[in-house]
């Protein structure tokens, strides 16, 4: 085993870190306070090649390996998790994976180069009011009508829903016998019948758009069906496997930012005539934070490396993806909470960023499969 990054990965990591410090960190607090969508930062990410990271070079993406991808995501999230989720929910981790995994060559050539060239946003439209972890409860339907499908239903908690030019939509095709076949469709936002619903007011990730999508008799050509009818469950599970290392990487970025803030503050905060970093209680907290972050980093990097083997060779990595997601997100929550504690009363104030890190960390334990679901996934692998 070699644990050193190669020269290209080190350069990519530094580029992303420099971008975060220059283009994101100075604006992160303001974006959070105003709940302002980070269009300008997204355009800059696109202009420097740090957007649509999962897309291969032949379709207009950067064509980088999955470890480099996680290195970038980690550094961007250190700047602002809301910005990172806005970007990564697109072609960095989620919305384009069904197309990359299950789409045919014609579909990839039709959609991907345009999306990458223009920096268009794409939503991953899976979750519904009554279908979260249990995707078998999806109620959105796709009824056949000649060479088209007519889609009706409502999706909720959809990242970038208000601004996306395309929507990767999961819906049940109902055949003559009434059998449901969960399937995936690529919808263009200009199609009549797509309605943008309410925007969510969230605890964290406040600059990231989260909203409803409503489909009323949306006519979709059969050529926009990704894979075959009934492939939806398989593509959803593979997509979530592919996305979970990214959640781990975002969690790492949040935890690292909180840890660095706590270290710096502990050195400068004087109590009883000395910096609080001289107190063994604080030292133990910092030591535990550093250890957990490093352990999480190793799991995320391992899962990222295995993700390439899955994509190229079909090697299963469900367990390792779940390891990375559940542990790194739990660590992010623990580390950010401890950072607030080290700051004391100031940590509870919006004068410092650690309260934002704690708010942003919470969702990492919830989306892309709650951590309770991750433990079920892991237990099934262990007991198989």
C-alpha positions, 0 to 999 in steps of 0.5 A: 500500500502506498499512502502518498499522493502523486504530484498531480493529486498534490497539485489538484489538492493545492489548487482546490485549497487555494480556490476555497481560501480566495474565492469561497471563505471570504463570502461564506458567512454572507452567503449563509446569512442571506441564504443566497444562491452562490451563482458567481462561485459556481461560475468560477468553479466551472471556469477553473475546471472544478465542476462536473468532476465525475464526467469523463473527458470524452464527454466534456468533463475533466476526467480525473480519478475519484481520489482526486475528485474527493481531494477537491471536494474536501477542500471546497467544503472546508471553504463552505459546505453549502457551495460544495453541495450545490456543485457536487449534487450536480455532475460531481457526485449525484445527478449525472451518475444514473446517466453515466452508469446506465445511459447509452452512448447517444444519451451521453453524447446528447446531454453531457457535453452541453451540460459540461460546456455551459455549466448547467445544473442538474437535479437528482429527483428521487425523494418524495414526501412519503418516499425517503429511505424507502424508495419502493414507496415512490408515487410518481408515475410514468404512463406510456403514450405512444412514443412518449411517457407522461409523468405525474408526481411530486418530489421534495428536498431536491437540491438545485431544483429551482435552478436546474436545466435538467432533472434526473427523475425516478418514476414508476412505469405502470404497465397494463397489469398494474405492475410498477417498474421503477425507472429513470428519465432525463427531463429538460426543464423547458418541458411543459408541466414542470413546476418549481415548488416551495423552497425549504428554509434549512438549518444549514447549507443555507446558500444551497437551494432545496425545493419541491419539483412538481410534474403535471402531465410532463411529456417525455420522449422514450429516448429520455428513458435511462437504461430499461424500464425497471432499472430504477432501483438498481441505478438508484442504489449504484448512484448512492454508492458512488455518491457516498464517498463524496458525502464523506469528503464534504464531511472531512472538509467541514470537520477540518475547518472546525478543527483548524478554527478550534486549534487557532482559538485555543492558542489565543484564548487566555484564561487563568493567565494562560492559553486554554490550549495549555489545559489538558482537557482541551488538549485531549479534545483536540487530540481526539478530533485530530485522530477521528478526522485522520481515520475518517480521511483514510476511509474516504480515500479508500472508498474513493479509490475503490469507486474507480474500480467499481466504475471500470471493473464492476468491483463491489464497494457498497460496504466501503462506501457506507463505511466512509459515509457513516463514519466521516459524517459522524466525525463531522458532527462530533468535531464541530460540536467539540469546536463549539464547546472549545469556543465556549459562549463565542462558539454559540455566537454567529461572530465565529464560523464554528456554529455554521460548521455544526449546522452544516455537519448535521445534514451529512448524517441524513442525506444520501441514506441516513446513517441508520440506513448505512448501518443496515447496509453494513450489517447486511454485508457483514452477515451475508 
